[in-house]
Amino acid sequence: MRKKLVIGNWKMNTSTEEAINLIVDIKGLLPADKETVLCVPFTHIAIGDELVLDTNIQIGAQNVSAYDNGAYTGEISADMLKSLAVDYVIVGHSERRQLFYESDELVKTKIDKVLAAGMIPVFCCGETLEIRNSGNYLEAVTKQLQNGLFHLRSDWFSKVVVAYEPIWAIGTGETASPEQAQEVHNTLRNSIREKYNDTTADNTTILYGGSVNAINASDLFGQKDIDGGLVGGASLHAEKFVAIINAL
Ligand code: PGA
């Protein structure tokens, strides 16, 4: 089901105390008719779960292991996340692809693990500045989508949330214009239409990420194929984050 959604991606930020304060502040500001997902660091998931009990906030994760439980020092499995009542897991964020060398193949495996555990993967794709300037960005992003997700049967695919995050706009203060973002979102939706069908394409939630803030959010969210945002920096400030949710 196509859903309008704003997801916060805290990345590797906040002490436990800061995390508690931030969740409490967001809880206090979030209108009763709005919902959101906070993808907090692994270490804050359990405390986050307690704080958001009986609210319209859900706690998500930013990554997952490609392996099942076993001898994988330092890894966190999909089963472990599921046991913490996690519903959403970011998979294939560009920081993981670039800094931790996650390949399309690894991302694909992680998608399968998240789905098999009964959670919703938030699949990220997006081009570098170099690719954007080369003019081949639509092909590049479509290829990421195909490589990461198109092995899925349509009933599995329909559980996935897609996030388009141009790398040149992440944490840079430079946002894709609403038209630039819409062009890519529309291309992604059309390739889902070609691979699957109209219903699947029209029901896929496609979020935009990359320097979303309270000022640019409503223009971005006003585009036909943009269903909300994946928000990094601004999700660390309760007022700014809730203003973005309110723009949806
Ligand atoms: P940003 O990050 O909002 O700070 O640009 C977005 C993201 O990386 O998900």
Boltz pocket constraint, residues with backbone or C-beta under 6 A from the ligand:
constraints:
  - pocket:
      binder: B
      contacts: [[A, 9], [A, 165], [A, 169], [A, 170], [A, 171], [A, 172], [A, 209], [A, 210], [A, 211], [A, 212], [A, 230], [A, 231], [A, 232], [A, 233], [A, 234]]
      max_distance: 6.0
